[in-house]
Amino acid sequence: MASGEGIRPKWQRRPERGIQGAFRGRELSVDKLLLVIILALTVFGLVMVYSASAMLAQKQHAGDQFYFLKRQAIWGLIGLVMMTVAIKVDYRYYKHRKVVMTMLGISLVLLVLVLFLPILNGTHRWIRYGSASLQPSEIAKLSVIIFLAYFIDRQSDALNDYKNTFVPIALISGVVMGLVAAEPDLGTALSIGLVFAVVVFAAGMPFRYLASLAAPAVPVLVYMLVLVPWRHQRILDFLDPWKNQTTSAFQTVQALVAIGSGGETGVGLAQGKQKLFYLPSPHTDFIFAVIGEELGLIGAAAVVLVFAIVAWRGLRAARLAPDSFGQLLAVGITVMIAAQAFFNMSVALSLVPAKGIPLPFISCGGSSLAMNLLAAGILLNVSKHGGESWH
């Protein structure tokens, strides 16, 4: 059995004859719709970061209302350069063992290092040098995806081998998740776990392998969610945010007020009131609430629709990928971006307990923006090698 054929479901297999067969292995143009959407989200993010942070920046940074915008723009330029390079580099470059192990090794070193650095904003999530900062967990997410695609592709003839295929990827992913959770950043750790589960499922491994992780994972998750006081309080606030609307549930309530104030069409760009020192983190974790207030239901729904299109085009690129490595790589990146986006929006809408997860391409956060643009570049490169034209 050829590598990758074992993991491509029958309904996804395509004939080698005719037009599709002629395109196999040939590099095509990138998915232009996906490219335009990624660029549009990045520009839209800069606009919303300025709208959400101008007054806050003016108060906190010596009257410089462009402080957060300038930082985001710099990271955006860095990310766009990385994306451009990634679009041009054949995605199979990441299939080499040395590349995979180097990226994974750097991620693990940074995740360990950050735990010994001074606390910033109550956590060990950032490595700071002067005014610049780096979030290792953002690098780790992409590294895990590349590792999973590489290892599963290499073991494509032994997907049912629990000991030699499933256990190694579960251990490596578990170590990364554990280090991220120790920062503490449970939201990102769980997002890595979701990517792991979806990639393993997409690869065609038996579901019972995933179920076998429940025994060690569930007690740990229960402890972290229920027995850690501040996380337990977040769950209670999610169930009844109005009970503690001036204390622990303040963020959630203010986000709901902002979104509710927007109505159908919003109060107008840059005209929102909740961001004026009422809504905490308006330019980062709760920027979707600012979008809801200023652009209304129509604007918020448009953002949801755009991320749904990103998910569709990403999974389409995965389905058309010429090999199992590209298929799993595209699935992992798509899930990483889409799941993070819909979780962030769900937090703002109080559909899930509050957790600090940025909105991809839009929230203020340099590491997140740069790594998401890099991941998008890799995804776009996979789209250049599909089995049919994107036109």
N, C-alpha and C positions, 0 to 999 in steps of 0.2 A: 504493500500500500504506500503510495507516494506521501511524502510529508505534507500534512495539512488536509489531505483528502478525508482523513478519518474524523476531523473535527468540523468539516463543513457539512451542515445538515443537508439531506437529500434535496429539500425544497430550494436550497440556495445554490446547488450545483448547476453549472451552466454548460451547454454543449460547446465543443471545441470547433465545430464547423460553422461556416457562414460568417456573418459580420462580427459576432462576438468573438469567435475564434481568431479572426484576423486581428482584432485589437489586443488580444492577450499578450502581455509582455511589452507592449508598445506604450511609450510615454505620451500621454495626452495633455491637454491644457487642464489647469486646475478647475475645481468646481467654482465657477465665477460667482454663483449665487451665495455660496458659503463665504467666499472671500469678501464680497461686498458687505455681507451682514457683519462679519467680524470687524471690519474697518468702521462700519457705521456704529456698532456698539461701542467701540473704543472712543470715537469722537463724541458720541452721545454721553459717554461716561465722563469725559472732560467737562462737558457743559454742565452736567448735573453735579459734579464734584465742586465746581466753582459756585453754582447756585446754592448748594447745601452748606458750603464751608466758608463763604466770604466773610460773614459777620463774625463767625467763630475765630477765623484766622486774624481778623483785624483786632480782636480783643486779646488774643493769646500771643501774637507775634508782631508786636510793635507797630500796629496799624497796617501791616501788609496783608491786604485782603486776597492777594494772589498766592499766598504761601503754599497752601495745599495744592492748588492748581499747577503751580510751577513744578513741584515735586512729582506730581502725577504725570505731567507732560514729559518730564525727563525720563521717567520709567517707561512711559508709553513709547518714546522714541527708541529706547534700548530694546524694548519688547518687539517693536516693528522690525528693527534690524535683525533680531533673532528669528522672527517669523519669516522674513525674506530669505535668510540663509537656509532655514529649515525647509522651505518650499523647494529650494534648489537642490538640497542634498537628498539623494535617494533614501527612502525610509529604511531600506535593507541595510544601510550603514549601521543602524542601531542593533542589528542582529548579531554583530560580532561580540564574542565573549568578552574581549578586553574592554570594549565600550560599555557593555552592560555592567560589568563588575566595577569599572571605574566610577560610573554614575552612582551605582548602589553604595559603593564604599564611601564616596564623598558625602552622600546623604546621611549615612549612618554616623560618620565622624561628626558632621555638623549637628545632628540631632543629639549626640552625646555631649558635645561641647557646649551647646546652648543651655543645658541643664546646670552647668557650673558657672554661668555668667550671672551678673546682677539681675535682679528682678526688674521687669519693666511692665508697667500697667498691671501689676499683680501676678505676672506669669513669667515663664522662661521661654517665650516664643521667638524672641528677636535677638540677632547678633548685631550690635551697634558699633559703628565706627564714625565718630564725629556726629554729623547730622544724618548720615546714611544708616539704613538698617536693612537686614536680610532675614527672611523667615524661612528657616530650613525645611519646615514641613511642606512648603509649596514645592520645593525641589524634590522632596521625598515622594510626593504623590506621583509625579511623572516618572521618576526612577522606578517605582514599584510597577507601574503599568508596563514599562519597557521590559523589566525583568520577567514579569508574568508572561508576556507575549513571547519572549525569547525562550524561556524554559519550557513552556507548554509546547511550542512549536518544535523544539528539539526532542521532546518526549512524545511526539504525536503518534508514534507507533505503540506507546505504552500508557495510554490515557487511563486504563483501568488498573494500573500499578499503583496502589495506594501508598506503599512505602517509598518508592523511588520517584514518584511524580507528584502526588498530592502533598505528602508530608513536607518535602523541602520548600515548596512555594507557600504553604501555610505557615511554616516556621519563620521564614524570612519576612513575610507580610505581617505576621504577628509581632515580631520584634520591632518593626517600624511603627506599627500601630501602638505598641506599648510605650515606645519612646515619645511619640507624639502625645499620647494620653497623659504622660508624666509631666508635660510642660506646665500646666495641664491644658489640653485642647482636645476634649472628647469629641467635639463635632467633626473636626478634621480626621481624627482617628476612625470614627464611624464611617466617614465618607470613603476612606481608603478601604475599609472592610466591605462596603457596598460594591466598590469597583472590583475588589477581589472576587466576591460572590458572583457578580454578573459575568466577569471574564471566564471564571471556571465553568459556569453554567453554559456560556456560549461555546466553550471549547468542547462540550459534550461529555464532561466527566460525570460519573454517576452522582445523583443528588444525595445519596446516602453519605458521600464523602463530606459534603457541606454540613449535613445533619450531624455528623460526628463531632463537629466543632461546638455544637450546642452545649455539651456537657461542661467543658472548661470555660466557655465564653459567657453563658447566661449568668452564672453566679457572680462573675467579675462585673458584668454590666449592671446587675441588680445592685451590687455594692456601690458602684460609682454613681448610679442614678438615685437610689433610695437612701443609702446610708451616709452619703456625703451631704451634710446639711444644706449647703447653698444650692446644690443641684436639686435636692428634694424640694426646696422652697420654690424653685423655678417650675417644677411640675405642678405644685399646688397653685402657683400664680397662673399657670396655663389653664387650669381647671376653673379658676374663678379670679380673673385679673382685677376685677373691680373691688375685691375685698382689701387688697393692699395697693391701691392705685397711687398712693403718695409715697410708698416706700419700695418694697422689693419688686412690685409689678409696674413701676413708674414707666419704664421703657415701653413695655407692651401696650399700656393704656395710651400713652402719648402717640405711639405709632398708629393705633386704631383711630384716635382723634384726628390725626393728620390725614389718613386715608379717607375717613368719613367726611372731612371738611372739603375734600376735593370735588365731591359730587361726580357728575358725568364728564364734565369738560375741564375741571380743575380751576384753581384760582389764578392761574397764569404763571409762566416760567419766572422764577426768582421772586415770586410774590408770596410764597408760603410763609406762614407764621410759626408753625411748630418748631422749625429748625432754629428759631431765635431763642436758644437757650432753654427750650422746653424739652425737645426730643434729644436724648443723649445719642452720640455717635451718628449724627444725621448724614455725614459724608462717607461713612464706612458701612457698618453692619445694617443700619436702618435707612439706607439711601432709597430703598424702594418705597418707603413711607413718604418721603419727600416727592418722589415721582407721582405717587397717588394723589397727594395734596395739590401739587402744582399743575399736573397734566390730567388729573381726573381718572375716571374709570376707563375712558378711551385710551389714554396714554399708558396706564398700567396694563391694560389688556393687550396693547400692542407689544409691550415688552415681553409679556408671557408668550405671545404668539411668535415673536422673533426667536426666543429660546427654543420653542417647540420646533421651529424650522431648522435651527442648528442641530437639534437631536435627530431630526429626520435626515438631513443631509449627511450627518456623521455616520449614522447607521447605514445609509445608502452606500457611502464610501466603503464601509466595512463589508457589506454584502458583495460589492463588486471587486474587492481586493483580489489580486491574482494568487495570493498564498495565505496560509494560515497565520503567519506572523503579522502581515498587514491587516488581516481581518481582526485579530485580537487587539492589535495596537489601536486601530480605529475605534473598536468597541469601548476599550478602556478610556481613551481620551474623551469620547463622546459622553460616556456616563459620568466621568469626572466633572465636565463642564455643566452638563444639563442637571445632574443631581444637585450640585452645589447651588445652581441658580434657583431651582424650584424650592430647595430647602430655605434659602435666604428669603425668598418671597413669602413662603409659608410662615416663617417666623414673624415677618412684618404684619401678616394678616392674622396672627395668633391661631394658626392652624396646627402648629407644633410648639413645644416649649421653646423659650428664647435661648438662642445660642449664637455665639459670634462667628458667623460664616459670611464672608464677603460675597457680593453679587459679581460674578465674573465679568471682566472688562469694564464695569461701571463703578463699583465701590472704590474709594480711595485706598490704595494699598499697592506699593511698588512691586514687591515680590510676587503677589498674586497676579497683577496685570502682566508682568513680564513673562512669568511661567505659563500663564494661560495663552498668551500670544505665541510663545514657543510651541506649546502643545498644538495650537491651532495650525501652525505652520507644518508640523509633522502630519497632522490629519489631512491638510490640503495636499501634501506630497503624496499621501496614499491615494487620494482621489485622482492623481495624475497617472496612476497605473491600473485603473479599473478595466473591466472587461468590455466596456462599451463607452462611447463618447458621451461627454456631459452636455453636448449641444442638442 
